[in-house]
Amino acid sequence: MREILTIERDSFPSPWSENIFRSEMTNPLARMLVGRVDPLPGKPVAGYVVYWRVADEMHLHNIAVRKDLRRTRVASFLLREAFRASQSEGARSVTLEVRRSNLPAQNLYEKFGFSVKGVRPRYYSDTGEDALIFWADLDRIRPEGENPPESENKE
């Protein structure tokens, strides 16, 4: 838990507390995946993703990667694993909120095929910043970085 809390504090202006993480670990809707630098026990945590499975939807709540491992595709790996696991549980779509100012996250989600479906005004209580609501159909998620199918390129 210590490593996850360190990553969380390094990643967000209003980080989740240990109690929030512990609550997520006991919530029957919640799922949490942790990626390690090496799969052997005791190796450092590279990142984590927290999401809920509600009916046929996946709701992404939190994803973060250790500072020194950002831009090394750890987040992409964690997302792909979460998408795969959600689909195997019957999820058909995925949604999330992202700060309007968080362009790196928006770019990552767009590479997977997400699109903006709405705005939650003043969603973030720490800054009053709006959240963009991203949405994707899980059966249309594409591997991060892949070009969209030709039919999506036509105007």
Backbone as a printed PyTorch tensor [residue, N CA C, xyz], in Angstrom:
tensor([[[  0.8250,  -1.1960,   0.0000],
         [  0.0000,   0.0000,   0.0000],
         [  0.8690,   1.2590,   0.0000]],

        [[  2.0080,   1.2110,   0.6660],
         [  2.8890,   2.3810,   0.7610],
         [  3.2950,   2.8800,  -0.6250]],

        [[  3.6710,   1.9480,  -1.5200],
         [  4.0970,   2.3470,  -2.8640],
         [  2.9500,   2.9740,  -3.6490]],

        [[  1.7700,   2.4150,  -3.5180],
         [  0.5990,   2.9520,  -4.2180],
         [  0.2980,   4.3610,  -3.7260]],

        [[  0.3620,   4.5660,  -2.4270],
         [  0.1060,   5.9030,  -1.8790],
         [  1.1500,   6.9060,  -2.3400]],

        [[  2.3970,   6.4920,  -2.4630],
         [  3.4470,   7.3830,  -2.9660],
         [  3.1590,   7.7710,  -4.4130]],

        [[  2.8140,   6.7960,  -5.2400],
         [  2.4790,   7.0820,  -6.6430],
         [  1.2820,   8.0220,  -6.7060]],

        [[  0.2760,   7.7540,  -5.8880],
         [ -0.9310,   8.5840,  -5.8540],
         [ -0.5860,  10.0300,  -5.5110]],

        [[  0.2080,  10.2360,  -4.4690],
         [  0.5790,  11.6010,  -4.0570],
         [  1.4000,  12.3120,  -5.1240]],

        [[  2.2420,  11.5670,  -5.8280],
         [  3.0700,  12.1570,  -6.8910],
         [  2.2760,  12.4710,  -8.1540]],

        [[  1.0600,  11.9390,  -8.2530],
         [  0.3120,  12.0070,  -9.5030],
         [ -0.8530,  12.9860,  -9.5030]],

        [[ -1.4100,  13.2860,  -8.3360],
         [ -2.6570,  14.0580,  -8.3090],
         [ -2.5960,  15.2090,  -7.3230]],

        [[ -3.2250,  16.3430,  -7.6730],
         [ -3.2440,  17.4820,  -6.7570],
         [ -4.0650,  17.1950,  -5.4900]],

        [[ -5.0760,  16.3340,  -5.6020],
         [ -5.8800,  15.9290,  -4.4410],
         [ -5.8880,  14.4050,  -4.3880]],

        [[ -4.8100,  13.8210,  -3.8590],
         [ -4.6820,  12.3620,  -3.8910],
         [ -5.6880,  11.6570,  -2.9800]],

        [[ -6.0020,  10.4270,  -3.3750],
         [ -6.8250,   9.5750,  -2.5270],
         [ -6.0540,   9.2550,  -1.2520]],

        [[ -6.7840,   9.0660,  -0.1770],
         [ -6.1910,   8.6670,   1.0990],
         [ -6.0850,   7.1380,   1.1650]],

        [[ -5.3460,   6.6730,   2.1480],
         [ -5.2660,   5.2340,   2.3580],
         [ -6.6530,   4.6550,   2.6280]],

        [[ -7.4880,   5.4030,   3.3720],
         [ -8.8440,   4.9240,   3.6590],
         [ -9.6750,   4.7570,   2.3990]],

        [[ -9.5030,   5.6500,   1.4270],
         [-10.2440,   5.5150,   0.1690],
         [ -9.8050,   4.2460,  -0.5470]],

        [[ -8.5040,   4.0060,  -0.6220],
         [ -8.0210,   2.7830,  -1.2690],
         [ -8.5450,   1.5430,  -0.5370]],

        [[ -8.4970,   1.5650,   0.7630],
         [ -8.9760,   0.4080,   1.5420],
         [-10.4770,   0.1910,   1.3060]],

        [[-11.2180,   1.2660,   1.2130],
         [-12.6470,   1.1640,   0.9240],
         [-12.8780,   0.5480,  -0.4640]],

        [[-12.0730,   0.9660,  -1.4330],
         [-12.1960,   0.4000,  -2.7810],
         [-11.8970,  -1.0980,  -2.7690]],

        [[-10.9580,  -1.5190,  -1.9510],
         [-10.5740,  -2.9330,  -1.9090],
         [-11.6740,  -3.8100,  -1.3090]],

        [[-12.6110,  -3.2180,  -0.5810],
         [-13.7010,  -4.0030,  -0.0090],
         [-15.0280,  -3.7850,  -0.7340]],

        [[-15.0500,  -2.8750,  -1.6870],
         [-16.2620,  -2.5870,  -2.4490],
         [-16.4730,  -3.6910,  -3.4900]],

        [[-17.6170,  -4.3680,  -3.4770],
         [-17.8260,  -5.4650,  -4.4290],
         [-17.8720,  -5.0250,  -5.8980]],

        [[-18.1120,  -3.7560,  -6.1630],
         [-18.1130,  -3.2570,  -7.5420],
         [-16.7120,  -2.9280,  -8.0400]],

        [[-15.8080,  -2.6760,  -7.1090],
         [-14.4800,  -2.1730,  -7.4540],
         [-13.5260,  -3.2880,  -7.8450]],

        [[-12.6310,  -2.9350,  -8.7610],
         [-11.5330,  -3.8110,  -9.1810],
         [-10.2680,  -2.9650,  -9.1340]],

        [[ -9.1530,  -3.5850,  -8.7890],
         [ -7.8790,  -2.8670,  -8.7590],
         [ -6.8140,  -3.7750,  -9.3360]],

        [[ -6.0840,  -3.2630, -10.3020],
         [ -4.9600,  -3.9860, -10.8830],
         [ -3.6880,  -3.2120, -10.5620]],

        [[ -2.6540,  -3.9420, -10.1770],
         [ -1.3650,  -3.3390,  -9.8580],
         [ -0.3290,  -3.9450, -10.7930]],

        [[  0.4370,  -3.0880, -11.4560],
         [  1.5210,  -3.5400, -12.3150],
         [  2.8460,  -3.3700, -11.5850]],

        [[  3.6930,  -4.3520, -11.7320],
         [  5.0150,  -4.2850, -11.1010],
         [  6.0880,  -4.1730, -12.1800]],

        [[  7.2410,  -3.6450, -11.7860],
         [  8.3740,  -3.5140, -12.6990],
         [  8.7700,  -4.8940, -13.2100]],

        [[  8.6900,  -5.8770, -12.3540],
         [  9.0260,  -7.2680, -12.6700],
         [  7.9810,  -8.1090, -11.9450]],

        [[  7.4830,  -9.1730, -12.5510],
         [  6.4160,  -9.9320, -11.9000],
         [  6.8230, -10.7080, -10.6490]],

        [[  8.0890, -10.7490, -10.3310],
         [  8.5190, -11.4820,  -9.1420],
         [  8.0350, -10.7840,  -7.8720]],

        [[  7.6750, -11.5520,  -6.8470],
         [  7.2340, -10.9470,  -5.5830],
         [  8.2900,  -9.9850,  -5.0350]],

        [[  7.8010,  -8.8920,  -4.4710],
         [  8.7050,  -7.9320,  -3.8500],
         [  9.2620,  -6.8850,  -4.7880]],

        [[  9.0130,  -7.0110,  -6.0780],
         [  9.5060,  -6.0060,  -7.0290],
         [  8.6490,  -4.7470,  -6.9160]],

        [[  9.1920,  -3.5820,  -7.2710],
         [  8.4620,  -2.3190,  -7.0940],
         [  7.1930,  -2.2250,  -7.9440]],

        [[  6.2210,  -1.5030,  -7.4020],
         [  4.9810,  -1.2230,  -8.1130],
         [  5.2710,  -0.1860,  -9.1940]],

        [[  4.8370,  -0.4690, -10.4070],
         [  5.0140,   0.4600, -11.5290],
         [  3.8140,   1.3890, -11.6620]],

        [[  2.6290,   0.8720, -11.3600],
         [  1.4120,   1.6640, -11.4820],
         [  0.2110,   0.8420, -11.0710]],

        [[ -0.9480,   1.4880, -11.1130],
         [ -2.1840,   0.8080, -10.7250],
         [ -3.3580,   1.4400, -11.4440]],

        [[ -4.4360,   0.6870, -11.4980],
         [ -5.6900,   1.1790, -12.0470],
         [ -6.8090,   0.6990, -11.1280]],

        [[ -7.7670,   1.5940, -10.8710],
         [ -8.9400,   1.2760, -10.0730],
         [-10.1650,   1.5730, -10.9270]],

        [[-11.0580,   0.6160, -11.0150],
         [-12.2800,   0.8140, -11.7880],
         [-13.4190,   0.0420, -11.1520]],

        [[-14.6290,   0.4040, -11.5200],
         [-15.8190,  -0.3080, -11.0710],
         [-16.4530,  -1.0040, -12.2510]],

        [[-17.0480,  -2.1300, -11.9720],
         [-17.8910,  -2.8380, -12.9420],
         [-19.3240,  -2.6910, -12.4630]],

        [[-20.1290,  -1.9430, -13.2130],
         [-21.5240,  -1.6970, -12.8760],
         [-22.3650,  -2.1210, -14.0760]],

        [[-23.2060,  -3.1410, -13.8590],
         [-24.0250,  -3.6970, -14.9390],
         [-23.1070,  -4.0510, -16.1150]],

        [[-23.3460,  -3.4710, -17.2850],
         [-22.5050,  -3.7930, -18.4420],
         [-21.5060,  -2.6870, -18.7570]],

        [[-21.1500,  -1.9090, -17.7330],
         [-20.2120,  -0.8020, -17.9300],
         [-18.9980,  -0.9350, -17.0150]],

        [[-17.8910,  -0.4220, -17.4970],
         [-16.6740,  -0.2470, -16.7090],
         [-16.5300,   1.2520, -16.4630]],

        [[-16.3590,   1.6340, -15.2080],
         [-16.1450,   3.0360, -14.8470],
         [-14.7260,   3.1670, -14.3190]],

        [[-13.8690,   3.8030, -15.0930],
         [-12.4790,   4.0040, -14.6840],
         [-12.4390,   5.1280, -13.6540]],

        [[-11.9000,   4.8270, -12.4780],
         [-11.8660,   5.8060, -11.3930],
         [-10.4910,   6.4190, -11.1910]],

        [[ -9.4380,   5.6280, -11.3750],
         [ -8.1160,   6.1330, -11.0230],
         [ -7.0600,   5.2890, -11.7320]],

        [[ -6.0900,   5.9550, -12.3060],
         [ -4.9410,   5.2600, -12.8900],
         [ -3.7250,   6.1570, -12.6860]],

        [[ -2.6290,   5.5560, -12.2830],
         [ -1.4020,   6.3360, -12.0690],
         [ -0.1920,   5.4350, -12.2460]],

        [[  0.9080,   6.0780, -12.6550],
         [  2.1640,   5.3720, -12.9100],
         [  3.2700,   6.0920, -12.1480]],

        [[  4.2030,   5.3120, -11.6340],
         [  5.3600,   5.8660, -10.9310],
         [  6.0510,   6.9070, -11.8110]],

        [[  6.4950,   7.9960, -11.2030],
         [  7.0930,   9.1200, -11.9580],
         [  8.1700,   8.6890, -12.9390]],

        [[  9.1020,   7.8620, -12.4970],
         [ 10.2290,   7.4900, -13.3530],
         [  9.8510,   6.4870, -14.4430]],

        [[  8.6110,   6.0080, -14.4400],
         [  8.1720,   5.0510, -15.4620],
         [  7.0910,   5.6130, -16.3840]],

        [[  6.7960,   6.8930, -16.2310],
         [  5.7980,   7.4980, -17.1220],
         [  6.3480,   7.5370, -18.5420]],

        [[  5.4300,   7.4370, -19.4860],
         [  5.7620,   7.4200, -20.9230],
         [  6.5450,   6.1720, -21.3190]],

        [[  6.3450,   5.0900, -20.5610],
         [  6.9690,   3.8020, -20.9010],
         [  5.8940,   2.7520, -21.1870]],

        [[  4.6800,   3.1860, -21.4220],
         [  3.5450,   2.3420, -21.8010],
         [  2.9630,   1.5300, -20.6490]],

        [[  3.3350,   1.8490, -19.4150],
         [  2.7550,   1.1610, -18.2590],
         [  1.2550,   1.4360, -18.1890]],

        [[  0.8440,   2.6900, -18.3520],
         [ -0.5780,   3.0280, -18.3000],
         [ -1.3460,   2.2930, -19.3970]],

        [[ -0.7750,   2.2160, -20.5790],
         [ -1.4360,   1.4960, -21.6800],
         [ -1.6210,   0.0270, -21.3270]],

        [[ -0.5950,  -0.5750, -20.7500],
         [ -0.6860,  -1.9770, -20.3480],
         [ -1.7910,  -2.1730, -19.3060]],

        [[ -1.8090,  -1.3120, -18.2910],
         [ -2.8210,  -1.4240, -17.2460],
         [ -4.2340,  -1.2480, -17.8210]],

        [[ -4.3950,  -0.2800, -18.7140],
         [ -5.7160,  -0.0740, -19.3210],
         [ -6.1400,  -1.2870, -20.1310]],

        [[ -5.2490,  -1.8120, -20.9580],
         [ -5.6010,  -2.9920, -21.7630],
         [ -6.0250,  -4.1610, -20.8790]],

        [[ -5.3100,  -4.3600, -19.7750],
         [ -5.6620,  -5.4520, -18.8560],
         [ -7.0230,  -5.2040, -18.2060]],

        [[ -7.2850,  -3.9650, -17.8230],
         [ -8.5810,  -3.6330, -17.2230],
         [ -9.7090,  -3.8060, -18.2430]],

        [[ -9.4840,  -3.3950, -19.4820],
         [-10.4940,  -3.5770, -20.5290],
         [-10.7780,  -5.0590, -20.7470]],

        [[ -9.7110,  -5.8490, -20.8340],
         [ -9.8540,  -7.2930, -21.0590],
         [-10.6350,  -7.9420, -19.9170]],

        [[-10.2570,  -7.6230, -18.6850],
         [-10.9260,  -8.1980, -17.5200],
         [-12.3960,  -7.7780, -17.4750]],

        [[-12.6790,  -6.5220, -17.7830],
         [-14.0630,  -6.0420, -17.7640],
         [-14.8990,  -6.7370, -18.8250]],

        [[-14.3360,  -6.8800, -20.0130],
         [-15.0620,  -7.5840, -21.0750],
         [-15.3580,  -9.0180, -20.6650]],

        [[-14.4160,  -9.6770, -20.0250],
         [-14.6290, -11.0660, -19.6160],
         [-15.7260, -11.1700, -18.5560]],

        [[-16.0070, -10.0570, -17.8650],
         [-17.0930, -10.0210, -16.8790],
         [-18.3930,  -9.4960, -17.4890]],

        [[-18.4020,  -9.2340, -18.7830],
         [-19.6280,  -8.8150, -19.4510],
         [-19.7810,  -7.3400, -19.7190]],

        [[-18.7620,  -6.5420, -19.4480],
         [-18.8570,  -5.1010, -19.7310],
         [-18.8470,  -4.8710, -21.2350]],

        [[-19.6320,  -3.8980, -21.6650],
         [-19.7050,  -3.5620, -23.0810],
         [-19.1770,  -2.1600, -23.3900]],

        [[-19.1050,  -1.3160, -22.3500],
         [-18.6270,   0.0510, -22.5750],
         [-17.8010,   0.4840, -21.3720]],

        [[-17.0840,   1.5860, -21.5790],
         [-16.2360,   2.1330, -20.5090],
         [-16.3690,   3.6490, -20.5200]],

        [[-16.3980,   4.2270, -19.3350],
         [-16.5010,   5.6670, -19.1920],
         [-15.5420,   6.1430, -18.1080]],

        [[-15.1950,   7.4110, -18.1710],
         [-14.2950,   8.0130, -17.1880],
         [-14.4140,   9.5200, -17.2730]],

        [[-13.9450,  10.1830, -16.2160],
         [-13.8280,  11.6350, -16.2210],
         [-12.3580,  11.9960, -16.1660]],

        [[-12.0010,  13.0760, -16.8630],
         [-10.6210,  13.5440, -16.8570],
         [-10.6360,  15.0720, -16.8060]],

        [[ -9.6850,  15.6180, -16.0690],
         [ -9.5950,  17.0810, -15.9930],
         [ -9.4220,  17.6790, -17.3880]],

        [[-10.0890,  18.7910, -17.6040],
         [ -9.9650,  19.4750, -18.8980],
         [ -8.5070,  19.8230, -19.1970]],

        [[ -7.7130,  20.0840, -18.1640],
         [ -6.3110,  20.4800, -18.3590],
         [ -5.3680,  19.2880, -18.5320]],

        [[ -5.8380,  18.0690, -18.3320],
         [ -4.9510,  16.9000, -18.3720],
         [ -4.8440,  16.3690, -19.8060]],

        [[ -4.1040,  17.0870, -20.6190],
         [ -3.9620,  16.7300, -22.0360],
         [ -3.2520,  15.3970, -22.2520]],

        [[ -2.2050,  15.0520, -21.4800],
         [ -1.5860,  13.7370, -21.6970],
         [ -2.5800,  12.5800, -21.5090]],

        [[ -3.4190,  12.6610, -20.4800],
         [ -4.4110,  11.6010, -20.2640],
         [ -5.4300,  11.5900, -21.3990]],

        [[ -5.8890,  12.7500, -21.8190],
         [ -6.8570,  12.8130, -22.9120],
         [ -6.2760,  12.1950, -24.1810]],

        [[ -5.0210,  12.4930, -24.4690],
         [ -4.3770,  11.9200, -25.6570],
         [ -4.3000,  10.4040, -25.5620]],

        [[ -3.9810,   9.8830, -24.3750],
         [ -3.9170,   8.4390, -24.1820],
         [ -5.2840,   7.8050, -24.4450]],

        [[ -6.3280,   8.3530, -23.8600],
         [ -7.6610,   7.7760, -24.0460],
         [ -8.1090,   7.8540, -25.5060]],

        [[ -7.7920,   8.9490, -26.1630],
         [ -8.1640,   9.0800, -27.5780],
         [ -7.4540,   8.0400, -28.4330]],

        [[ -6.2210,   7.6890, -28.1010],
         [ -5.5010,   6.6590, -28.8560],
         [ -6.1920,   5.3050, -28.7540]],

        [[ -6.8880,   5.0770, -27.6530],
         [ -7.6330,   3.8320, -27.4850],
         [ -8.9930,   3.8760, -28.1750]],

        [[ -9.4050,   5.0580, -28.6260],
         [-10.6890,   5.1670, -29.3080],
         [-11.7830,   5.8320, -28.4980]],

        [[-11.4330,   6.4310, -27.3670],
         [-12.4280,   7.1540, -26.5720],
         [-12.7880,   8.4650, -27.2610]],

        [[-13.9940,   8.9420, -26.9740],
         [-14.3860,  10.2710, -27.4230],
         [-15.1040,  10.9840, -26.2850]],

        [[-15.1000,  12.3060, -26.3460],
         [-15.7530,  13.1240, -25.3230],
         [-17.2570,  13.0920, -25.5750]],

        [[-18.0090,  12.7570, -24.5170],
         [-19.4650,  12.6780, -24.6330],
         [-20.1790,  13.7040, -23.7630]],

        [[-19.4170,  14.4750, -22.9860],
         [-20.0470,  15.4860, -22.1490],
         [-19.0390,  16.1680, -21.2570]],

        [[-19.5570,  17.1120, -20.4690],
         [-18.7340,  17.8810, -19.5370],
         [-19.4480,  17.9120, -18.1900]],

        [[-18.6800,  17.7350, -17.1260],
         [-19.2030,  17.9140, -15.7680],
         [-18.5990,  19.2260, -15.2460]],

        [[-19.3990,  20.3120, -15.2740],
         [-18.8710,  21.6110, -14.8380],
         [-18.4210,  21.5850, -13.3760]],

        [[-17.2690,  22.2080, -13.1220],
         [-16.7160,  22.3650, -11.7650],
         [-16.6770,  21.0370, -10.9930]],

        [[-16.3690,  19.9580, -11.6740],
         [-16.3800,  18.6030, -11.1050],
         [-15.3310,  18.4200, -10.0200]],

        [[-14.1610,  18.9950, -10.2080],
         [-13.0570,  18.7990,  -9.2660],
         [-13.1170,  19.8660,  -8.1790]],

        [[-13.3810,  19.4200,  -6.9490],
         [-13.6050,  20.3570,  -5.8450],
         [-12.3390,  21.1270,  -5.4580]],

        [[-11.1490,  20.5670,  -5.7370],
         [ -9.9180,  21.2500,  -5.3310],
         [ -9.6500,  22.4940,  -6.1600]],

        [[-10.0590,  22.4880,  -7.4290],
         [ -9.7760,  23.6250,  -8.3060],
         [-11.0230,  24.2020,  -8.9780]],

        [[-12.1360,  23.4790,  -8.8940],
         [-13.3370,  23.9060,  -9.6050],
         [-13.2700,  23.6250, -11.0950]],

        [[-12.2700,  22.8730, -11.5030],
         [-12.0700,  22.5690, -12.9190],
         [-13.1570,  21.6180, -13.4340]],

        [[-13.5040,  21.8010, -14.7020],
         [-14.4580,  20.9100, -15.3560],
         [-13.8270,  19.5480, -15.6200]],

        [[-14.6720,  18.5360, -15.7010],
         [-14.2440,  17.2010, -16.1180],
         [-14.8570,  16.9140, -17.4760]],

        [[-14.0620,  16.3520, -18.3620],
         [-14.5780,  15.8530, -19.6330],
         [-14.9810,  14.4020, -19.4200]],

        [[-16.1500,  14.0390, -19.9200],
         [-16.6310,  12.6670, -19.8130],
         [-16.2270,  11.9430, -21.0920]],

        [[-15.3730,  10.9460, -20.9400],
         [-14.9330,  10.1400, -22.0750],
         [-15.7110,   8.8310, -22.0680]],

        [[-15.9590,   8.2920, -23.2680],
         [-16.7490,   7.0780, -23.4160],
         [-16.1830,   6.2580, -24.5770]],

        [[-16.2590,   4.9410, -24.4390],
         [-15.8800,   4.0570, -25.5480],
         [-16.6410,   2.7450, -25.4160]],

        [[-16.9160,   2.1220, -26.5490],
         [-17.4550,   0.7670, -26.5780],
         [-16.2720,  -0.1790, -26.4870]],

        [[-16.3260,  -1.1230, -25.5540],
         [-15.1780,  -2.0160, -25.3580],
         [-14.8790,  -2.8640, -26.5890]],

        [[-15.8970,  -3.2080, -27.3660],
         [-15.6130,  -4.0160, -28.5580],
         [-14.9920,  -3.1950, -29.6840]],

        [[-14.9090,  -1.8790, -29.4900],
         [-14.2750,  -1.0200, -30.5030],
         [-12.9690,  -0.4050, -30.0030]],

        [[-12.5700,  -0.7410, -28.7770],
         [-11.2870,  -0.2550, -28.2580],
         [-10.1910,  -0.7820, -29.1650]],

        [[ -9.2730,   0.0900, -29.5080],
         [ -8.1580,  -0.3590, -30.3390],
         [ -6.8790,  -0.2870, -29.5200]],

        [[ -5.9370,  -1.1280, -29.8500],
         [ -4.6660,  -1.0590, -29.1270],
         [ -4.1060,   0.3580, -29.2010]],

        [[ -3.6500,   0.8610, -28.0820],
         [ -3.1250,   2.2260, -28.0010],
         [ -2.0700,   2.4490, -29.0780]],

        [[ -2.2270,   3.5540, -29.7840],
         [ -1.2660,   3.9090, -30.8030],
         [ -1.6260,   3.4080, -32.1920]],

        [[ -2.5990,   2.5130, -32.2850],
         [ -2.9810,   1.9760, -33.5940],
         [ -3.8240,   3.0030, -34.3390]],

        [[ -3.6560,   3.0650, -35.6380],
         [ -4.4750,   3.9710, -36.4280],
         [ -5.9170,   3.5020, -36.4210]],

        [[ -6.8730,   4.4330, -36.4660],
         [ -8.2700,   4.0140, -36.5080],
         [ -8.5610,   3.2490, -37.8000]],

        [[ -9.5920,   2.3960, -37.7850],
         [ -9.9660,   1.7060, -39.0150],
         [-10.2740,   2.7220, -40.1120]],

        [[-10.1020,   2.3120, -41.3620],
         [-10.2480,   3.2350, -42.4900],
         [-11.5950,   3.9420, -42.4830]],

        [[-12.6570,   3.2310, -42.1070],
         [-13.9900,   3.8390, -42.1160],
         [-14.0710,   5.0160, -41.1510]],

        [[-13.2670,   5.0420, -40.1070],
         [-13.2810,   6.1520, -39.1580],
         [-12.4910,   7.3460, -39.6890]],

        [[-11.6670,   7.1570, -40.7050],
         [-10.8790,   8.2620, -41.2610],
         [-11.6410,   9.0510, -42.2960]],

        [[-12.7370,   8.5320, -42.7800],
         [-13.4910,   9.2100, -43.8580],
         [-14.2910,  10.3580, -43.2740]],

        [[-14.4020,  11.4050, -44.0510],
         [-15.1490,  12.5850, -43.6210],
         [-16.5550,  12.5260, -44.1230]]])
